[in-house]
Amino acid sequence: MSLKKFCKSLTKVLPDKAYVWLDFIRNLHRIPNLRSPSTFNEKLQWLKLHDHNPGYTQMADKLAMRSYVQEKLGPGHTVQVLGIWNSFDEIEFSSLPDMFVLKCNNDSGHYVICKDKNSFDMDAARKRIVEGLSTNYYYQNREWVYKDIVPKVFAEQYLQQEEGSHLWDYKFFCFSGEPKIMYMEQEASDVKTEAFFDMDQHYLDLEMDDPKPDAPPALPSCFDQMRSMAAILSEGIPFLRVDFFYVNGAIYVGELTFFHCGGLAPVRPERWNRILGSWISLPKGNTD
């Protein structure tokens, strides 16, 4: 049996520490130092195991995080919610506009975009959303913040630039309230790339999941404003990724993420793994 299949078979059986250790080896092909972590990925695993602030669950919940954002930034910085339901079959499609996005609040990745209700693939959407609602995302990489989220499906306003171009997603890596780097990606693009910048807007040689684009994209005019908002939202948190959309002059917080790619994204070149890791100050706690 492969290590991947072995890990999957023990998803709900192994204690967190053992699972995290095996999951790290399976994905990154190296043994993590969880007692004295130094790299970015090692420290994210340590935070999974030891930094269990109960308020983080609200921030990870794609619905509940809106009240956190409003408390910190004021109203108007999250995408409009058009409806909330307990199951796919409860969704009131007649009340929704022709364009919308369906999302699950309890995980990452289970969403469906509708650009025209007349051609909407209802069966495919049902399959996607039912799968998301029935999955406890905690068990995938032991990201504990998702474990106790009550699953809901909600409809969100479809964001579209006036000129019709793909939306850019701006993701700020914040360390104890200090944004250090940001990367841009277009999730709807046919070819996914990630362009990393520092806070002085210098293009970096850093790569993670996806390659760098051939040329750096233009940074948004609201870069400094997003940076300030990210600092406020991440204050007092060892690591938080704050995602933004900038649409027709408005800034929206997309989501708040505590464990970028589950702490399992390859970091290239390796020196960046240690640089990013050096920016995470671990809170004092049990390291058994």
NORRA-V780120 format. One record per helix or strand. SS is the DSSP state (helix for helix, strand for strand). FROM is the first residue (numbers start at 0). TO is the last residue. Records with the same first field share a line. If there is no record, write none. Layout:
SS: FROM-TO / FROM-TO
This chain:
helix: 2-8 / 15-27 / 39-49 / 54-59 / 64-72 / 87-89 / 92-94 / 116-118 / 121-132 / 137-140 / 143-145 / 222-232 / 259-262 / 269-277
strand: 80-84 / 99-103 / 110-113 / 152-156 / 168-174 / 177-184 / 194-197 / 202-202 / 206-206 / 239-246 / 249-256 / 267-267
